Amino acid sequence: FLLNKVISLAEFAPFVTDFAAVLLLIAAAIVWSALFYSVFGEKIPMTGYAYFAAVFVSCPLISEVFTYFLHNGIAIGYLSCAVSLCCMREWQNSMRKPRKGSGLWEKPDCPAVTKLAAAAVFLWIAMGCYESFMILWLAGLLLLLLSERIRLGTERTARTGERGVFGTLAGGALAALAAVLLRSLMIVVLTKAFHLEYLQGEAVQRSVTEMLGWMVQTGAFGELIMILKRTFVLYGVFAYAYLPIRIFVLSAVVITVVTLVRVIRGRDLWALILLPTAYLAAFSLLFIEGKATLYRSAQFLPVFCGYGVLLFVYAVWKVTAWWERKTQKSQNSRICRGVRGIAILVLAVIVWNQCMDMTKWFYIDKQKYDAAVQTVDQIALDLERDFDTSKPVIFTGNYEIPYSIVKDAYVSYGDSKYYKMKRLTDLIDPDLLDKYNRGSRGVWVAQTPALSVIDWGRYAFDSDAELVKFFAMHGHSLVACGDIDRYAEAEEESLKLGISTGWIYRG
């Protein structure tokens, strides 16, 4: 909001806005790569960091977020999260350096405090873009600590390693608390400075206690079990039909295997603790909101997919280097180089498939938009021809996107993928997969691609004012009804009259 007052970011400029978002997203991928390079260094070749960035940028799930939220906001959020974690890494390193008259993790000096403050500021910026970036930041901090354990290989950890983990987590807690306080202060200051008090009544505002209140209600345990079941479907079972979830599951397998090797060979209990904690942090939003995390809120997923690729390269290079040292035969060296080449080829195929999938979803979004514009033009033509458009208008009912456009967002009931998913979910709950059935269209696997801009505009913020704005964007001047109570009356009236598809009623 404050930036829009200075450089008018809100004025959407096609191609320029998208191009800026792409540059920011690339910068975010580079900074995330640099973050993990600060841990692994040359233990992972540059190929690994390059593929981390490529898998991160090309993750098709980003297309669900980009079409739902501000393009630059998402890219800035990823970049700010990465910069914040880099500041945390610098603070961590500065605290580990022994200073005269002090031991490790003793009284911090001024530069160390500055780095921690910088981490809080960049996290504050990320949260200003999208609140769920706090989840990504926390999961990223835990992945950073996990990476330190994995980097040790077969080495045994010293007792000071425990202090390092606790110290980093304590510093992270301070940075997170400072970011939350800064965000609260920012909201108060901007509300007063720009007289935005009128928006407080329209905005959805919930305190932490209100959001967590569902946990103490009757039947909370059963509701939690159902949330976990739904999460299993969204981020596990749908791997059969949705590419980004498939890559996420494969990356989880790689991360788990590499971590367990570290746990067994290095007898590292901390690695065993940090692995599930990182995933628990990633999915912590389901405990806060009381529902399965939506794909558009899963900013952590591209980073976890890229991290799985990074550890895959680490494992392949580690094993082949060990085999070369053990055998010391030229023939085996050629075999090892061949294995590395195959690994690179596999990653190239993954990146290619992700790029194709993301392109498909963006093209579907373009088709959806064109269909919505045609529908709006037809409605406006009828209104302008037969009615007085200077009077307020209320839209009721629903709009369904043509199935031919969004069919890839569903799995039909006769598809072999449906039977695979059904067999898996039936082991837990025979009715579980049915919760994602959408009539004759099939099982709804891709969320945002199947949503309509017309339906959103119809129900956004308890009125159809956003839909009226959409009409105005395409040259049709309509007047939105300012009385919220009239919308409920209009819905009831339409039901009484039995209004059918395409009906226009003069109230």
Secondary structure, 3 states (H helix, E strand, C coil): CHHHHHHCCCCCCCCHHHHHHHHHHHHHHHHHHHHHHHHHHHHCCHHHHHHHHHHHHHCCCHHHHHCCCCHHHHHHHHHHHHHHHHHHHHHHHHHHCCCCCCCCCCCCCHHHHHHHHHHHHHHHHHHHHCCCHHHHHHHHHHHHHHHHHHHCCCCCCCCHHHHHHHHHHHHHHHHHHHHHHHHHHHHHHHHHHCCCHHHHCCCCCCCHHHHHHHHHCCCHHHHHHHHHHHHHHHHCHHHHCCHHHHHHHHHHHHHHHHHHHHHHHHCCHHHHHHHHHHHHHHCCHHHHHCCCCCHHHCCHHHHHHHHHHHHHHHHHHHHHHHHHHHHCCHHHHHHHHHHHHHHHHHHHHHHHHHHHHHHHHHHHHHHHHHHHHHHHHHHHHHHHHHCCCCCEECCCCCCCCCHHHHHHHEECCCCHHHHHHHHHHHCCCCCCHHHHECHHHCEECCCHHHCCHHHHHHHHHHCCHHHHHHHHHCCCCCEECCCCHHHHHHHHHHHHHCCCCCCCCCC
